[in-house]
Amino acid sequence: MQRRRFLLTALGAGALVLARGWSGAARAACGLFGRTPAQTEGPYYKAHPPERMSLLQAGVTGEPLLVQGRVLDGQCRPLAHARLDFWHADAEGEYDNAGYRLRGYQFADAQGRYRLETILPGLYPGRTRHIHVKVTPPGQPTLTTQLYFPHEPANARDGIFDPSLLMKLSRGPQGHVGEFDFILAG
């Protein structure tokens, strides 16, 4: 009986994945796929970025990208006022190590929602297209991870790439829209 229950549960989970697509947005099922996995912060993290919801500023060129989603606990409850630090390469695949271009942090709202305006990052040598993120809910440890883009040829060659960190990506009137819900312990 236990085996049968396991198989039925697994089939149901598989159907959900097929129906919603294997992406980070599918994580909203909370607990079905577990917590958002941690990944390396990489060599280009820089402490004390400015607080801002838009990384767009003078001199930044590239295809517009809106990244949005929620910060949730394992029971799908919003984690209000979590801090989200974002940083990524520019359209040519280079990081700003002298200043804070394409770097910043913001706080999720009371419903755990966040919204970041930026550009589509370029390909950094040896890596696939990605965005670095640190998520810190009040009074809890920081999750450091990376978000990835679907249908990137370099995903298959990137040794760090994790398909559970794929954003759901669509095209909006102002550019690309990426969606991802972070699921943290709690």
Number of C-alpha atoms within 10 A of each C-alpha: 6 7 8 9 10 11 12 12 12 13 12 12 15 14 12 15 17 11 10 13 13 19 22 24 22 23 25 21 17 20 16 14 16 14 18 22 15 14 18 11 16 10 6 13 18 15 10 11 18 14 15 16 17 17 21 19 10 7 7 14 14 15 14 16 22 21 21 16 20 25 28 26 19 21 14 19 15 20 23 18 19 26 22 23 23 23 27 27 23 21 17 12 16 14 21 15 10 7 10 16 21 22 26 23 22 21 21 22 17 12 14 22 19 22 18 22 17 26 24 26 25 20 17 17 9 10 16 23 25 23 17 21 25 20 23 20 21 12 7 12 11 17 21 19 19 26 22 25 21 16 10 11 10 15 20 13 12 13 11 13 20 15 16 19 26 24 25 21 20 12 11 12 6 10 14 17 20 26 20 24 26 26 28 25 14 12
